[in-house]
Amino acid sequence: MEQSGTSSLLQGAVQELASGVVSALRSGDHARAAAPALADVEAEGLTLAAVRVLGADALLPSTLLHAPPLPGELAVFRKAVEAYPPGPGAAPAVVWSHWAMRRTLRRLDPGHADGPDGDPDAAWLEGATWQVLTHQLAVLAALALPGEDCAVARAAGQRPVDVARGFVRAVRRRDWRQAAGAGRWLTLLEGVPQTLGLENGLDFVELMGGQDPLVALQVRAARLTRAGAFV
Amino acid sequence: MTDTRLIHNVGAGALEWLWAHRDGFQLEPDVDPEVGFLERFKPIGELAMICKVLFREGVAGSRQAQLARQLLDHAWRETLDGGRMLVRGQLTEPLSPIPFEVYLPFKELGYSQPEIERAARLNHRLESWVAFEATPTRRLGLSAFQRRFGLPPRPPEAELRDTTWLARTPEPWTVEGHIAYDVTHNVFHLTDWGERPDGLPPGTADYLATWLPVWIDDWLDLERWDLLGELLVVDACLPRPTLDERAWEGFAAAQQPDGAMPALRTMPQGAPDEVFDIVYHPTLVAAYASVLATSRSLSRLAQAS
């Protein structure tokens, strides 16, 4: 019971954090995003975990809107990066999501250099079916940024039709989070079939699933990307 | 690529079931007029159409070819009483296209009933026929049938091709069951039930090559075998069929030991005639998908050698 209580607390914290990111992306005011006050030890633990779950997207307003993050915001983010390094047997998506956070940190806080950071391995995506590819990309949607060059983005770039298929599959299954993440990737890719109807597809995903801030965040990010926001 | 034997065996099993349950293809001459005498003609037309495909492709084994011939003879002689039931249906509902639609594959296979042909020619001249309200895909199918009968289609197929859902290549994520059935039938009509894959306009073929794998994946996981079977037919009608291994294995695994294919998930329970009414269509579709996919698989082998 305690575990499920903790996990629902964490889910609540992630949703709240994502809501903050969404409003910051909407208003263009990054200060309304993720700068939670660290009231006590327990709350801090929860906040750090929530930031780790949201990953690099916790600082997405700063990344996409070119506004430097608030110092407190950055400090929490840095703490989350340090508190949750991927373990030795971590799944590739976990490794990559942590990599994306470190890269964001270096970009937004140049003073905090932690040494060169080579690409982790993206071989697990190469032989993946289009279903698995899309699922993994949606989990790693925080990497879907204009101008982001990494092995995952290159793997996505080589398979626009497969990602588009995965988007359709996710919509059909009403998996709005996956659909929104895939849709965000698709806004970046060349060679996406015109018949997909991506623009209306993103609106549809927002209409059907946008009350979930994790969906709204991806749709908003996709729109900003489409509108020409650049890192 | 899927093992050709697996694909073939699905059809072989389906034909055994259809033959064993041939008495299920029966009309109800005393049916309540509100239900309609013509309601039960459709399965017979579908049976004839699929047997025709089987003869045309020529890839079924001798046992299957023999069963198909016996099934056709049974349907014509027993169920349709040598075509007289078609005439009776036409007299009951003179403007209905159903007797003509059921008759056409029989005619193409050498059976004959002159009175139905007279009715078909008369109906063809009527403005009422041209104005007959139906979905664009059904309308296209009626015109294709007129062409195959030897009449100039009214309206011409060229006028109808662009009016269907599929022709507009809409957002693929909007497809649900009814739209999917419209897509499959549209492809059947454009290709004359798989005889002319080049009947698909290139834009339509590209669209299907891109999105059909998603729909197959989806309805496989939903275990909607009837629709999955039709989608597997569509795959076999494409310029480059995928003959998707996972889909065919799932489809084959759903088939019962006696050859019956459930419509949805597992076999229904109930009286034999109720079960027949639910299961005959997916089983016919299984035979159809099997014969076309087997044929395409063999063509591929021949090209590779």
Interface residues (C-beta under 8 A of the other chain):
Chain A: W130 Q131 V161 A164 R165 F167 V168 R169 V171 R172 R173 P193 T195 L196 G197 N200 G201 F204
Chain B: T169 P170 E171 P172 W173 V175 Y207 T210 W211 P213 V214 D217 D218
